[in-house]
Amino acid sequence: MRRPADRYDPFAIILHWLIAGLILGLMVLGFAMTRPSIDPVLQFSLFQWHKSFGMLALLFAIVRFAHSLIRVRVTPVAGMSRLEHLAAKGMHHVLLALAVAVPLAGWMVASVSPLEIPTFAFNLAVIPHLPVPKSDAAEAWWTTAHAVLAYSTLALVFLHSGAALYHHYRRHDDTLIRMVGGRRRQIKTSATESRS
């Protein structure tokens, strides 16, 4: 059952930071594995790790999405305008959608490839390909889509992080605090308001 809250619960916080860490790690791994001069054996290994962590990111994103629908409805931070709240809410929804869309697009790349290279998830299990037609054209299209979505996500993550730091250091509100599980900053907020 959804309930209002002034901060995120520990489960949502853990998922948030796990997904954020996976996104950044996958970006670094994706950049490294596509270097032209990389050793083919190392490249194959990096691709498998990239796909393994991508599947893990997809799982966490789906769980986070379901959790947000069922449990958490966080109230706006005190002092935020309606426009700021709508922008923050919109950013949250877009990032969550991208957290699902990017690994799904990656799964599509592997699934449509005529090479039919299996995905060995952490060398423990084989992830089956999606039941889609295979072709070089489809592989090229989904590879581009995967890259565009991934870089768009990275840009929004930097924007999202910058906004959180702005709220923390300039506005002195609880925007960042409530996603790290810290104590509220009511005293500092009051002092800031009395100076303005």
C-alpha positions as CSV (number, residue, x, y, z in Angstrom):
1,M,0.0,0.0,0.0
2,R,1.3,3.4,-0.9
3,R,1.9,5.8,1.9
4,P,3.3,9.4,2.2
5,A,6.7,9.8,3.7
6,D,9.2,12.6,4.2
7,R,12.1,10.5,3.2
8,Y,12.9,7.2,1.3
9,D,12.9,3.9,3.2
10,P,16.2,1.9,3.5
11,F,15.2,-0.5,0.7
12,A,14.6,2.3,-1.8
13,I,17.9,4.0,-0.7
14,I,19.9,0.8,-1.2
15,L,18.3,0.2,-4.6
16,H,19.0,3.8,-5.6
17,W,22.7,3.6,-4.9
18,L,23.1,0.1,-6.3
19,I,21.5,1.2,-9.6
20,A,23.5,4.4,-9.7
21,G,26.8,2.5,-9.1
22,L,25.9,-0.1,-11.7
23,I,25.1,2.6,-14.3
24,L,28.4,4.3,-13.8
25,G,30.3,1.0,-13.8
26,L,28.6,-0.2,-16.9
27,M,29.4,3.0,-18.7
28,V,33.1,2.6,-17.9
29,L,33.0,-1.0,-18.9
30,G,31.1,-0.3,-22.1
31,F,33.7,2.3,-23.1
32,A,36.6,0.0,-22.3
33,M,35.3,-3.0,-24.2
34,T,34.7,-1.1,-27.4
35,R,38.2,0.2,-27.8
36,P,39.6,-0.8,-31.3
37,S,42.9,-2.0,-30.0
38,I,41.6,-4.3,-27.2
39,D,42.6,-7.9,-27.2
40,P,39.8,-10.1,-28.5
41,V,39.9,-12.5,-25.6
42,L,39.7,-9.7,-23.1
43,Q,37.0,-8.0,-25.1
44,F,34.8,-11.2,-25.1
45,S,35.3,-11.4,-21.3
46,L,34.4,-7.7,-20.8
47,F,31.3,-8.1,-23.0
48,Q,30.2,-10.9,-20.8
49,W,30.7,-9.0,-17.6
50,H,29.0,-6.0,-19.2
51,K,25.9,-8.1,-20.1
52,S,26.0,-9.8,-16.6
53,F,25.9,-6.5,-14.7
54,G,23.4,-5.1,-17.2
55,M,21.0,-7.9,-16.4
56,L,21.6,-7.2,-12.7
57,A,20.9,-3.5,-13.3
58,L,17.7,-4.4,-15.1
59,L,16.5,-6.6,-12.3
60,F,17.2,-3.9,-9.7
61,A,15.5,-1.3,-11.8
62,I,12.3,-3.4,-12.2
63,V,12.3,-4.1,-8.4
64,R,12.8,-0.3,-7.8
65,F,9.9,0.5,-10.1
66,A,7.6,-2.0,-8.5
67,H,8.6,-0.7,-5.0
68,S,7.9,2.9,-6.0
69,L,4.4,1.9,-7.2
70,I,3.6,-0.1,-4.1
71,R,5.3,1.5,-1.1
72,V,6.8,4.9,-1.5
73,R,5.2,8.3,-2.2
74,V,7.7,10.8,-0.9
75,T,6.4,14.3,-0.1
76,P,8.1,17.4,-1.6
77,V,11.0,19.0,0.3
78,A,9.9,22.0,2.3
79,G,10.6,25.2,0.4
80,M,10.4,23.7,-3.1
81,S,8.0,25.3,-5.5
82,R,5.4,23.3,-7.4
83,L,7.4,23.7,-10.6
84,E,10.6,22.4,-8.9
85,H,8.7,19.5,-7.5
86,L,7.2,18.6,-10.9
87,A,10.7,18.8,-12.4
88,A,12.2,16.6,-9.8
89,K,9.4,14.1,-10.1
90,G,9.7,14.1,-13.9
91,M,13.5,13.5,-13.6
92,H,12.9,10.6,-11.2
93,H,10.4,9.0,-13.7
94,V,12.7,9.5,-16.7
95,L,15.7,8.1,-14.9
96,L,13.8,5.1,-13.7
97,A,12.4,4.5,-17.2
98,L,15.9,4.7,-18.6
99,A,17.3,2.3,-16.0
100,V,14.9,-0.2,-17.4
101,A,15.2,0.8,-21.1
102,V,19.0,0.8,-21.4
103,P,19.6,-2.8,-20.3
104,L,16.6,-3.9,-22.3
105,A,18.1,-2.3,-25.4
106,G,21.4,-4.1,-24.6
107,W,19.5,-7.4,-24.3
108,M,17.9,-6.7,-27.7
109,V,21.4,-6.1,-29.2
110,A,22.5,-9.6,-28.1
111,S,19.1,-11.1,-29.1
112,V,19.0,-9.7,-32.7
113,S,22.6,-10.4,-33.5
114,P,23.1,-13.1,-36.2
115,L,26.2,-14.2,-34.3
116,E,23.9,-15.6,-31.5
117,I,26.6,-15.3,-28.8
118,P,25.2,-16.5,-25.5
119,T,25.0,-14.3,-22.4
120,F,26.8,-16.1,-19.6
121,A,25.5,-14.3,-16.5
122,F,28.5,-14.2,-14.1
123,N,29.5,-17.6,-15.5
124,L,26.6,-19.2,-13.5
125,A,23.7,-19.3,-16.0
126,V,22.9,-18.6,-19.6
127,I,20.4,-15.8,-20.2
128,P,18.2,-16.7,-23.1
129,H,17.8,-14.3,-26.0
130,L,14.6,-12.5,-26.6
131,P,12.4,-14.1,-29.3
132,V,13.0,-11.6,-32.0
133,P,14.2,-11.8,-35.7
134,K,17.9,-11.6,-36.2
135,S,19.7,-9.4,-38.7
136,D,22.7,-7.2,-39.1
137,A,20.5,-4.2,-39.7
138,A,18.5,-4.8,-36.4
139,E,21.8,-5.3,-34.5
140,A,23.1,-2.0,-35.8
141,W,19.9,-0.2,-34.9
142,W,19.7,-1.6,-31.4
143,T,23.4,-1.0,-30.8
144,T,22.9,2.7,-31.7
145,A,19.7,2.9,-29.6
146,H,21.5,1.3,-26.6
147,A,24.4,3.8,-26.9
148,V,22.1,6.8,-27.3
149,L,20.0,5.8,-24.3
150,A,23.1,5.0,-22.2
151,Y,24.8,8.4,-22.9
152,S,21.4,10.2,-22.3
153,T,21.2,8.4,-19.0
154,L,24.7,9.5,-18.0
155,A,24.0,13.1,-18.9
156,L,20.8,13.0,-16.8
157,V,22.6,11.4,-13.9
158,F,25.1,14.3,-13.9
159,L,22.3,16.8,-14.0
160,H,20.4,14.9,-11.2
161,S,23.6,14.8,-9.1
162,G,24.3,18.5,-9.7
163,A,20.7,19.4,-8.6
164,A,21.0,17.3,-5.4
165,L,24.4,18.9,-4.6
166,Y,22.9,22.4,-5.3
167,H,20.0,21.7,-2.9
168,H,22.4,20.3,-0.3
169,Y,25.1,23.1,-0.3
170,R,23.2,26.1,-1.6
171,R,19.6,25.6,-0.5
172,H,20.5,23.6,2.6
173,D,17.4,21.4,2.4
174,D,16.8,17.7,2.8
175,T,16.8,16.7,-0.9
176,L,20.1,14.8,-0.6
177,I,19.9,13.9,3.1
178,R,16.8,11.8,2.7
179,M,18.4,9.7,0.0
180,V,21.4,8.9,2.1
181,G,19.5,8.1,5.3
182,G,20.9,11.0,7.3
183,R,19.2,13.3,9.8
184,R,17.0,16.1,8.7
185,R,18.5,19.6,8.5
186,Q,15.6,21.6,10.0
187,I,17.9,23.7,12.3
188,K,20.2,24.7,9.4
189,T,17.2,25.4,7.1
190,S,15.6,27.7,9.8
191,A,18.9,29.6,10.2
192,T,19.2,30.0,6.5
193,E,15.6,31.3,6.2
194,S,16.2,33.8,9.0
195,R,19.2,35.3,7.2
196,S,17.3,35.8,3.9
